[in-house]
């Protein structure tokens, strides 16, 4: 009998490195949650225009999307711990900037647009480092459990973020942005406590091109672009992942457009920030309830089956949303719509991380995020312009149609539908190696 047979796997909750990573990632997630909740509402308050608020939110999301792929290059070529520290510090600086601007009475369309854009660029550049670092910290056999736990964490943040943001906004905008800055300070502090690690090496072809280019700045730009596109190219050559990424793009657009539309609609009819926070918290309730069985479902059910069932819950709940304006019913439907998300995210995310080679992890995950978020900047534009043009019911019918279409595509997609149980991920992914 070999010694490996007796090797005992240490539970995640007793691994100091994982707990520090989780603390850093949680601080960053809470800071971003407060940003994405507060900025659209503050924009609505200071401009009293859903169209202008939609533009501010959309441009911020576009900045994040554009910077996601360069962030993946950074995550594969630089020390991920250092990037997590730097990202936390820059997030804190951005939060303090918003707080000072608010205290000075200078928050308006342009100041909010610029500061929100800068914060969103930070999210894009440094978000991939924390995601990629998880595979360095957690053994592959524990990845599904870690990702399911992260879904539970995200649920708690979503559950607390809305009421917390609403409570803080009811005190003052400056207090809200101060809390945002503090969350990023926590992220930087936990990352600083992680053991230092050497930067991951790039694959040989990338390493040869990572030095000074013989063709000057233009050549260096082309080489950087080639590095970034290598992750995207790898994903698109994978027959098991291409359809999943397209479906994610549509689904994220439909869900985000629905959420933003409801928030805009509630604010325009005079609901308080506290009520809007409660509605946002209903998403957290659904996430939390869905995260509890996520790990067990992925262990006992084929991943493709679990994902498709979760999507049916989303499409069904979103299809009923246009026919009610009652806050309790909106909360119930939001909770139902998102209850399958933890299993979907943990299943697809775990399979993706299992399939991606470690040296390509930052670029491939950022390319995946880029594709899945590519249409998200359209969500606040749909909400801002659609609410004026179509009203509550017409706008939410349009958003529901996107979710239903994405679900139909998912069920019809054989590579997604036939994803196996988590124990078979590695073997299944090897069938599609490129």
C-alpha positions as CSV (number, residue, x, y, z in Angstrom):
1,X,0.0,0.0,0.0
2,X,1.4,3.4,-1.0
3,X,1.6,6.3,1.4
4,X,-0.7,8.3,-0.8
5,X,-3.5,6.0,0.1
6,X,-3.3,7.2,3.7
7,X,-3.0,10.9,2.8
8,X,-5.7,12.8,4.6
9,X,-7.2,15.9,2.9
10,X,-7.4,18.8,5.3
11,X,-10.9,20.4,5.3
12,X,-11.0,23.9,3.6
13,X,-12.1,25.6,6.9
14,X,-8.8,24.5,8.5
15,X,-6.6,25.7,5.7
16,X,-5.1,29.1,6.7
17,X,-4.2,30.0,3.1
18,X,-7.7,29.3,1.9
19,X,-9.3,31.3,4.7
20,X,-7.0,34.3,4.0
21,X,-7.8,34.0,0.3
22,X,-11.5,33.8,1.1
23,X,-11.2,36.9,3.4
24,X,-9.6,38.9,0.6
25,X,-12.0,37.7,-2.1
26,X,-15.0,38.5,0.2
27,X,-13.8,42.0,1.0
28,X,-13.4,42.7,-2.7
29,X,-16.8,41.1,-3.5
30,X,-18.5,43.2,-0.8
31,X,-16.9,46.4,-2.1
32,X,-18.0,45.7,-5.6
33,X,-21.5,44.8,-4.4
34,X,-21.8,48.1,-2.6
35,X,-20.5,49.9,-5.7
36,X,-23.0,48.3,-8.1
37,X,-25.9,48.8,-5.7
38,X,-25.1,52.4,-4.7
39,X,-23.9,54.0,-7.9
40,X,-27.0,53.5,-10.0
41,X,-29.3,54.7,-7.2
42,X,-27.1,57.7,-6.4
43,X,-27.1,58.5,-10.1
44,X,-30.9,58.3,-10.2
45,X,-31.1,60.6,-7.2
46,X,-28.6,63.3,-8.5
47,X,-29.8,63.2,-12.1
48,X,-33.5,62.2,-11.7
49,X,-33.1,60.5,-15.1
50,X,-33.2,56.8,-15.8
51,X,-31.5,57.4,-19.1
52,X,-28.5,59.2,-17.5
53,X,-28.3,56.6,-14.7
54,X,-28.3,53.9,-17.3
55,X,-25.5,55.5,-19.2
56,X,-23.3,55.8,-16.1
57,X,-23.9,52.2,-15.2
58,X,-23.4,50.9,-18.8
59,X,-20.1,52.8,-19.3
60,X,-18.8,51.5,-16.0
61,X,-19.7,47.9,-17.0
62,X,-18.1,48.5,-20.4
63,X,-14.9,49.6,-18.8
64,X,-14.8,46.4,-16.7
65,X,-15.5,44.2,-19.7
66,X,-12.7,45.9,-21.8
67,X,-10.2,45.5,-19.0
68,X,-11.0,41.9,-18.2
69,X,-8.7,40.4,-20.8
70,X,-5.6,42.6,-19.9
71,X,-6.4,41.5,-16.3
72,X,-6.1,37.9,-17.4
73,X,-2.6,38.6,-18.9
74,X,-1.6,40.2,-15.6
75,X,-2.9,37.2,-13.6
76,X,-0.7,34.8,-15.7
77,X,2.4,36.9,-15.8
78,X,2.6,38.6,-12.4
79,X,2.5,37.5,-8.8
80,X,-1.2,37.0,-8.1
81,X,-0.9,37.8,-4.4
82,X,0.7,41.2,-5.3
83,X,-2.1,41.9,-7.7
84,X,-4.7,41.1,-5.0
85,X,-3.0,43.6,-2.6
86,X,-2.7,46.3,-5.3
87,X,-6.3,45.8,-6.4
88,X,-7.6,46.2,-2.8
89,X,-5.6,49.4,-2.3
90,X,-6.8,50.9,-5.5
91,X,-10.4,50.0,-4.6
92,X,-10.0,51.7,-1.3
93,X,-8.6,54.8,-3.0
94,X,-11.6,54.9,-5.4
95,X,-14.1,54.5,-2.5
96,X,-12.4,57.4,-0.6
97,X,-12.6,59.5,-3.8
98,X,-16.3,58.9,-4.1
99,X,-16.7,59.8,-0.4
100,X,-14.8,63.0,-0.6
101,X,-16.7,64.1,-3.8
102,X,-20.0,63.4,-2.0
103,X,-18.9,65.3,1.1
104,X,-17.9,68.3,-1.1
105,X,-21.4,68.3,-2.8
106,X,-19.8,67.7,-6.2
107,X,-21.5,64.4,-7.2
108,X,-23.2,64.8,-10.6
109,X,-23.4,63.1,-13.9
110,X,-19.8,63.6,-14.9
111,X,-18.1,63.1,-11.5
112,X,-20.1,59.8,-11.0
113,X,-19.4,58.7,-14.5
114,X,-15.6,59.2,-14.2
115,X,-15.2,57.7,-10.7
116,X,-17.5,54.7,-11.4
117,X,-15.6,54.1,-14.6
118,X,-12.2,54.1,-12.9
119,X,-13.5,51.8,-10.2
120,X,-14.9,49.4,-12.8
121,X,-11.6,49.4,-14.7
122,X,-10.0,48.4,-11.5
123,X,-12.5,45.5,-11.1
124,X,-11.6,44.3,-14.6
125,X,-7.9,44.5,-14.3
126,X,-7.6,42.8,-10.9
127,X,-10.6,40.5,-10.6
128,X,-8.9,37.7,-12.5
129,X,-6.0,37.5,-10.0
130,X,-8.1,36.3,-7.1
131,X,-10.1,33.8,-9.2
132,X,-6.9,32.3,-10.7
133,X,-5.2,32.2,-7.3
134,X,-7.8,29.8,-6.0
135,X,-6.5,26.9,-8.1
136,X,-3.0,27.5,-6.7
137,X,-4.4,27.3,-3.1
138,X,-7.0,24.5,-3.2
139,X,-6.3,20.9,-4.4
140,X,-8.2,20.0,-7.5
141,X,-10.4,17.5,-5.6
142,X,-11.6,20.3,-3.3
143,X,-12.3,22.8,-6.1
144,X,-16.1,22.0,-6.5
145,X,-16.5,22.3,-2.7
146,X,-14.6,25.6,-2.6
147,X,-16.6,27.0,-5.5
148,X,-19.9,25.9,-3.9
149,X,-18.8,27.6,-0.7
150,X,-18.0,30.7,-2.7
151,X,-21.5,30.7,-4.1
152,X,-22.8,30.6,-0.5
153,X,-20.5,33.5,0.4
154,X,-21.8,35.4,-2.7
155,X,-25.4,34.7,-1.5
156,X,-24.6,36.1,1.9
157,X,-23.1,39.2,0.3
158,X,-26.1,39.6,-2.0
159,X,-28.4,39.0,0.9
160,X,-26.7,41.6,3.1
161,X,-25.5,44.0,0.4
162,X,-28.9,45.3,-0.6
163,X,-30.2,46.1,2.9
164,X,-26.7,47.3,4.0
165,X,-26.5,49.6,0.9
166,X,-30.0,50.8,1.5
167,X,-29.3,51.4,5.2
168,X,-26.1,53.2,4.5
169,X,-27.7,55.4,1.8
170,X,-30.4,56.3,4.2
171,X,-27.7,57.7,6.5
172,X,-25.7,59.4,3.8
173,X,-24.0,58.8,0.4
174,X,-20.6,59.5,2.0
175,X,-21.0,56.8,4.6
176,X,-21.9,54.3,1.9
177,X,-18.8,55.1,-0.1
178,X,-16.7,55.0,3.1
179,X,-17.9,51.5,3.8
180,X,-17.0,50.5,0.2
181,X,-13.5,51.8,0.8
182,X,-13.2,49.8,4.1
183,X,-14.2,46.6,2.4
184,X,-11.4,46.9,-0.1
185,X,-8.9,47.7,2.8
186,X,-9.9,44.3,4.3
187,X,-9.3,42.7,0.9
188,X,-5.8,44.1,0.7
189,X,-5.0,43.3,4.3
190,X,-6.0,39.6,4.0
191,X,-4.1,39.3,0.7
192,X,-1.0,40.8,2.3
193,X,-1.2,38.1,5.0
194,X,-1.1,35.3,2.3
195,X,2.3,33.5,2.0
196,X,4.3,35.1,-0.8
197,X,4.5,33.0,-4.0
198,X,6.7,33.2,-7.1
199,X,5.1,34.5,-10.3
200,X,3.7,31.8,-12.5
201,X,5.7,31.3,-15.7
202,X,4.1,31.8,-19.0
203,X,4.2,29.0,-21.5
204,X,7.3,29.0,-23.6
205,X,6.0,30.8,-26.7
206,X,4.6,33.6,-24.5
207,X,7.8,33.8,-22.4
208,X,9.8,34.3,-25.5
209,X,7.6,37.2,-26.5
210,X,7.4,38.7,-23.0
211,X,10.7,40.5,-23.3
212,X,11.5,43.7,-25.1
213,X,10.1,43.6,-28.6
214,X,12.4,44.0,-31.5
215,X,9.7,45.9,-33.3
216,X,9.3,48.6,-30.7
217,X,6.0,49.7,-28.9
218,X,3.8,48.5,-31.8
219,X,5.4,45.0,-31.7
220,X,5.0,44.9,-27.9
221,X,1.3,45.8,-28.3
222,X,0.8,43.0,-30.9
223,X,2.6,40.5,-28.6
224,X,0.4,41.6,-25.6
225,X,-2.7,41.2,-27.8
226,X,-1.6,37.8,-28.9
227,X,-1.1,36.8,-25.2
228,X,-4.6,37.9,-24.4
229,X,-6.2,36.2,-27.4
230,X,-4.4,32.9,-26.6
231,X,-6.9,32.3,-23.7
232,X,-9.9,33.3,-26.0
233,X,-8.6,31.1,-28.8
234,X,-8.2,28.1,-26.5
235,X,-11.7,28.5,-25.2
236,X,-13.3,28.8,-28.7
237,X,-11.4,25.7,-29.9
238,X,-13.0,23.7,-27.1
239,X,-16.2,22.1,-28.5
240,X,-17.4,21.5,-24.9
241,X,-17.2,25.2,-24.0
242,X,-18.1,27.3,-27.0
243,X,-21.9,26.9,-26.6
244,X,-21.8,27.4,-22.9
245,X,-20.1,30.7,-23.2
246,X,-22.6,32.0,-25.8
247,X,-25.5,30.9,-23.5
248,X,-23.9,32.6,-20.5
249,X,-23.7,35.9,-22.5
250,X,-27.4,35.9,-23.2
251,X,-28.4,34.7,-19.7
252,X,-26.3,37.4,-18.0
253,X,-27.8,40.0,-20.2
254,X,-31.4,38.9,-19.5
255,X,-30.9,38.6,-15.7
256,X,-29.0,41.9,-15.3
257,X,-31.4,43.8,-17.5
258,X,-34.3,42.4,-15.4
259,X,-32.7,43.4,-12.1
260,X,-31.7,46.9,-13.3
261,X,-35.1,47.4,-14.8
262,X,-36.8,46.6,-11.5
263,X,-34.5,48.8,-9.5
264,X,-35.1,51.7,-11.9
265,X,-38.8,51.2,-11.9
266,X,-39.1,51.0,-8.1
267,X,-37.0,54.2,-7.7
268,X,-39.1,56.1,-10.3
269,X,-42.3,55.2,-8.6
270,X,-41.0,56.6,-5.3
271,X,-39.9,53.5,-3.4
272,X,-37.2,54.2,-0.7
273,X,-33.6,52.9,-0.9
274,X,-34.5,50.6,2.0
275,X,-37.3,48.9,0.0
276,X,-35.1,48.6,-3.0
277,X,-32.4,47.1,-0.7
278,X,-34.9,44.5,0.5
279,X,-35.8,43.6,-3.1
280,X,-32.1,43.2,-3.8
281,X,-31.7,41.0,-0.7
282,X,-34.3,38.6,-2.1
283,X,-31.7,37.6,-4.7
284,X,-29.4,36.8,-1.8
285,X,-32.1,34.7,-0.1
286,X,-32.4,32.7,-3.3
287,X,-28.7,32.3,-3.7
288,X,-28.3,31.2,-0.1
289,X,-31.0,28.6,-0.4
290,X,-29.6,27.4,-3.7
291,X,-26.0,27.2,-2.3
292,X,-26.9,24.8,0.5
293,X,-27.5,21.7,-1.8
294,X,-25.1,22.8,-4.6
295,X,-22.1,20.7,-3.6
296,X,-24.3,17.6,-3.1
297,X,-26.2,18.1,-6.3
298,X,-23.0,18.3,-8.3
299,X,-21.7,15.2,-6.6
300,X,-24.8,13.1,-7.3
301,X,-26.3,14.6,-10.5
302,X,-24.8,15.0,-13.9
303,X,-23.7,18.6,-14.1
304,X,-25.5,19.2,-17.4
305,X,-28.8,18.1,-15.9
306,X,-28.4,20.2,-12.8
307,X,-27.6,23.3,-14.9
308,X,-30.6,22.8,-17.2
309,X,-33.0,22.5,-14.3
310,X,-31.6,25.6,-12.7
311,X,-32.1,27.5,-16.0
312,X,-35.7,26.4,-16.1
313,X,-36.3,28.0,-12.7
314,X,-34.7,31.2,-13.9
315,X,-36.7,31.4,-17.1
316,X,-40.0,30.5,-15.4
317,X,-39.7,33.1,-12.7
318,X,-38.5,35.9,-15.0
319,X,-41.5,35.1,-17.3
320,X,-43.9,36.0,-14.5
321,X,-42.1,39.2,-13.4
322,X,-43.9,41.5,-16.0
323,X,-47.3,40.7,-14.5
324,X,-46.8,42.0,-11.0
325,X,-45.8,45.3,-9.4
326,X,-46.2,44.0,-5.8
327,X,-42.9,44.2,-3.8
328,X,-43.5,40.8,-2.0
329,X,-44.2,39.0,-5.3
330,X,-41.2,40.7,-6.9
331,X,-39.0,39.4,-4.0
332,X,-40.4,35.9,-4.3
333,X,-39.9,35.7,-8.1
334,X,-36.3,37.1,-7.8
335,X,-35.5,34.5,-5.1
336,X,-36.9,31.7,-7.3
337,X,-35.1,33.0,-10.4
338,X,-31.7,32.8,-8.8
339,X,-32.1,29.6,-6.7
340,X,-30.3,27.5,-9.3
341,X,-27.4,30.0,-9.9
342,X,-25.1,28.5,-7.2
343,X,-25.3,25.0,-8.7
344,X,-24.9,26.5,-12.3
345,X,-22.0,28.7,-11.4
346,X,-20.2,26.0,-9.3
347,X,-20.8,23.3,-11.9
348,X,-19.7,25.3,-14.9
349,X,-17.0,27.2,-13.0
350,X,-15.5,24.0,-11.5
351,X,-15.5,22.2,-14.9
352,X,-13.9,25.2,-16.5
353,X,-11.1,25.4,-13.9
354,X,-10.5,21.6,-14.2
355,X,-10.2,21.8,-18.0
356,X,-7.9,24.9,-18.1
357,X,-4.1,24.3,-17.8
358,X,-2.7,26.2,-14.8
359,X,-0.4,28.4,-16.9
360,X,-3.3,29.5,-19.0
361,X,-5.7,30.0,-16.1
362,X,-5.7,33.8,-15.8
363,X,-6.1,34.4,-19.6
364,X,-8.7,31.7,-20.1
365,X,-10.9,32.6,-17.1
366,X,-10.7,36.3,-18.1
367,X,-11.6,35.5,-21.7
368,X,-14.5,33.4,-20.3
369,X,-15.6,36.4,-18.1
370,X,-15.2,38.7,-21.1
371,X,-17.5,36.5,-23.3
372,X,-20.1,36.0,-20.5
373,X,-20.1,39.7,-19.7
374,X,-19.8,41.0,-23.2
375,X,-23.5,42.0,-23.5
376,X,-24.0,43.1,-19.8
377,X,-23.2,46.8,-20.5
378,X,-26.4,46.7,-22.6
379,X,-28.5,45.9,-19.5
380,X,-28.6,49.4,-18.0
381,X,-29.2,50.9,-21.4
382,X,-32.1,48.5,-22.0
383,X,-33.4,49.4,-18.5
384,X,-32.9,53.2,-18.9
385,X,-34.3,53.6,-22.4
386,X,-36.7,50.7,-22.2
387,X,-38.5,51.9,-19.1
388,X,-39.2,55.3,-20.8
389,X,-40.3,53.6,-24.1
390,X,-42.2,50.5,-23.0
391,X,-43.0,50.9,-19.3
392,X,-42.7,48.3,-16.6
393,X,-44.5,45.3,-18.3
394,X,-43.1,45.8,-21.8
395,X,-39.6,46.1,-20.6
396,X,-39.7,43.1,-18.3
397,X,-41.3,41.0,-21.0
398,X,-38.4,41.8,-23.3
399,X,-35.9,40.8,-20.5
400,X,-37.8,37.6,-19.8
401,X,-37.7,36.7,-23.5
402,X,-33.9,36.9,-23.4
403,X,-33.8,34.5,-20.5
404,X,-36.2,32.0,-22.1
405,X,-34.2,32.1,-25.4
406,X,-31.0,31.3,-23.5
407,X,-32.6,28.4,-21.6
408,X,-33.9,26.9,-24.9
409,X,-30.4,27.1,-26.4
410,X,-28.9,25.5,-23.3
411,X,-31.3,22.5,-23.3
412,X,-30.7,22.1,-27.1
413,X,-26.9,22.2,-26.6
414,X,-25.6,18.6,-26.3
415,X,-22.1,19.3,-24.9
416,X,-23.7,21.3,-22.1
417,X,-26.6,18.9,-21.5
418,X,-24.3,15.9,-21.3
419,X,-21.7,17.3,-18.8
420,X,-21.1,14.5,-16.3
421,X,-20.8,14.4,-12.5
422,X,-17.9,16.2,-10.9
423,X,-15.9,13.0,-10.4
424,X,-15.8,12.6,-14.2
425,X,-14.8,16.2,-15.1
426,X,-11.1,15.6,-15.7
427,X,-11.7,12.5,-17.9
428,X,-14.5,14.3,-19.8
429,X,-12.4,17.4,-20.3
430,X,-9.5,15.3,-21.7
431,X,-11.7,14.2,-24.5
432,X,-11.7,17.7,-25.8
433,X,-8.1,18.7,-25.3
434,X,-6.7,21.0,-27.9
